[in-house]
């Protein structure tokens, strides 16, 4: 997704969180039931039992309400853990990312919003930027922990790592139909560890490989 920002929120009476939750829950049901193309502001309002203006006062378009409904609600637990073992935490992140993309509402929303972005490059979703920044920040902290553990380089490009992990899991889960999660986690984490490991460990592993080959 391309990051951006939305217009300033509408001023007036404070929003009722119960109404917000009713709308987002209705949107998730509609996404799971019929897919992105079958969702409209009218169908969301009808499913939530509110008026269409009530929905528009909160979100400027279907893409915005769908994004918040699918991505603004935690699913499947935390993707990032802090066990003190970088590789174990990395594996948890990758496994969590695959599970996240395979959530029915998330799958329907992700592909639909991508299509809308192609049709309307000016579509901006602030919530997306906040979510993206939060996960990038947590991943950067995980990498710092790995550097302190001496298992990854301190200069590892965390933005590139984020793009690699999120992009690969997205493609595997939603595009290629890769259904062997264990193999995907093993292969992706193995590639990351080979490229990210600290120099001392890299040299030690290379020497071990040479010894095994020569033996």
C-alpha positions, -999 to +999 in steps of 0.1 A: +000+000+000+010+036-006+011+057+026-006+090+030-030+110+051-067+118+051-085+150+057-090+164+092-117+146+112-152+161+112-158+183+142-189+181+164-202+158+190-178+131+202-181+099+183-198+070+201-173+041+202-202+017+202-214+030+169-179+028+155-176-008+166-210-017+152-200-002+118-165-019+117-180-052+128-207-050+101-180-043+076-160-073+086-190-095+083-198-081+048-162-086+037-161-122+049-196-129+034-193-114-001-159-098-007-148-063-012-167-056-043-200-064-026-194-039+002-208-004-001-214+025+023-251+017+020-247-020+027-225-012+057-250+012+071-278-013+066-258-042+082-248-020+112-283-006+117-273+030+112-279+057+086-256+062+057-247+098+068-236+082+101-210+062+083-199+091+061-194+113+091-168+088+103-151+077+071-149+095+037-151+064+015-156+027+015-119+020+013-113+040+045-139+022+066-129-012+051-093-005+060-100+004+096-124-026+099-099-051+086-066-037+098-075-016+128-086-046+149-059-069+162-062-105+148-044-136+158-024-121+186+008-101+185+031-106+155+061-095+174+073-111+207+104-103+228+117-137+240+154-127+239+160-150+210+161-130+177+156-160+154+126-173+174+110-138+174+116-134+137+099-167+130+070-156+152+067-124+132+067-143+098+042-168+110+020-141+124+022-121+092+011-151+071-018-158+095-028-121+094-029-120+056-050-151+055-077-137+078-108-137+055-117-100+061-081-090+057-077-109+025-108-094+010-099-059+021-062-060+010-069-070-026-098-047-029-080-016-015-050-024-038-074-023-068-089+009-056-055+025-053-048+016-089-080+033-100-076+063-077-040+072-069-051+100-047-067+077-022-050+082+011-055+063+043-040+078+075-048+047+096-027+027+073+003+049+078-001+047+116-003+009+115+026+007+092+048+030+113+040+011+145+050-023+130+081-008+115+091+007+148+086-026+166+106-045+140+134-020+143+134-026+181+136-064+174+166-058+151+183-037+178+178-066+202+193-090+177+223-067+173+228-066+211+226-104+211+254-104+185+234-124+159+226-097+134+245-067+120+239-034+138+236-016+104+209-039+091+184-020+070+152-025+089+130-008+063+142-032+037+137-061+061+101-049+068+094-047+030+109-082+025+089-098+053+056-081+047+058-082+009+068-119+007+042-131+032+015-110+014+025-125-020+027-161-006-006-159+013-028-139-012-012-142-047+008-175-051-015-195-028+014-209-009-003-231+017+027-247+035+033-221+063+060-241+080+081-243+049+076-206+041+086-196+076+117-219+075+129-207+040+122-170+046+138-169+080+168-189+068+174-164+040+170-134+064+194-150+089+220-157+062+219-121+050+215-104+084+238-123+106+267-105+124+301-106+106+317-128+133+290-154+130+291-152+092+329-159+092+324-187+117+297-203+096+318-200+065+347-217+081+325-245+094+311-250+058+347-251+044+358-276+070+328-298+063+334-296+025+371-304+028+364-332+053 
